[in-house]
Amino acid sequence: MTIIGIILSLQFIIIAAYLLFKKYHPQAVLMICGLMMVGIGMLMNFSVPELNESTGSAFFDLFRRIQESMIGRLSGVGLMIMAIGGFVAYMKHIGASEALVYISMQPLSVMKKYPYLASILVIPIGQLLFICTPSATGLGLLLVASIYPVLVGLGVSRLTAVSVISACTVFDMGPASANTARAAELIGKSNVAYFIEDQLPVTIPATIVLMIIYYFSNKYFDKKEKTEKETVKKEDFKLNAPLIYAILPILPLILLIIFSRFIELFPDNPIILDTTTAIFISVTIAFVFELIRKRKAKEVFSSLKIFWEGMGKVFATVITLIVAAEIFSTGLISLGFIDGLVDISTHLGLGAVGIGILIAVIIFLASMLMGSGNASFFSFGPLVPDIATKLGVKAADMILPMQLASSMGRATSPIAGIIVAISEIAGVSAFDLAKRNLIPLVTGLIFILVYHSISI
């Protein structure tokens, strides 16, 4: 039965990957494939995960799973992700995101003699911005609007400029990231603890490695392809808000770090904030900033609808994707995919590290096909706790490279939102940009897998 379950699971994975590559709606693909796998598992008497409350009918129970998954997501991490989405939309609306980007990118303009060095300095600065405003496409467009003319004006090619801009989003990390929230939930940690204890020790050296590789690879390919350099007239980056607004996008991160168990400002009566609460506090402070700045109460009150609309958009995209991916992973579990994977890996001599590397590579490739880091990680991430339990290891030791692999694979996909958006604005091919990212990110993934395996 194990072999049959694995064969069926692989067939569904291939079908789902093919449909996603053909740009079928990802939520529909994952949910339908997941429900079909659960149904087949029930018919073949596999060990299907039980519901909290059955309808009394096996057929209706299939759809009861959607309800239970939706309730579970909305009551916890789903609300937090929706709040983050609304916050990002509101920051963009009031001009705070542009102010933060403007201040962060000013130092680069002094490095006219070293254009390729200037280009790779965008990566750590952009990554810090990505931690604060975790929208890959949104940040990419902001950077294309602000730093792209600077880099091209310094003397690098258009492809080099957009490649380092896309590299700013290759690590989905930080308390505000949807993938971070999901990974932290799966291993039973807070977002801040997972960020500081797990993500930073790996991503800091990985970022340095990526900077080095991007420096030499971009310089090599520009020379090999004889890419014509062009000087773009740098248009003034128009700010719609005072520079003091640059503090607002990073305010949730500041609050989460200050009011956490790592910094005890009030030892006798500790104050611990969660991400959702920090977001609502930050939105309120931004609202007050707008009242002081504009002094038009009706207009400022109306602007809050941007926050609620942002939450709604995230529900329609990310939350429904999480639910669909959860159904898909339940289907894989129902067909015995986990048990089979563990059994085969054990016979091949693969331990927890080997299985972790195998799944990380699968997630990386899935992100390339899907063009979405969330879709791939949300599909395979829920499998990790069960695999870790069976192998007797900590889930945290296995999940980090998988989570990072998902966002790295996205940057090598010519159908990913950020790749399509920034390449179109820059006037380069999305396929050329994806190819330019492939060598640095494959090398970076290998480094992460080796470095993390040695450190655990």
Disulfide bonds with the S-S distance in Angstrom:
none
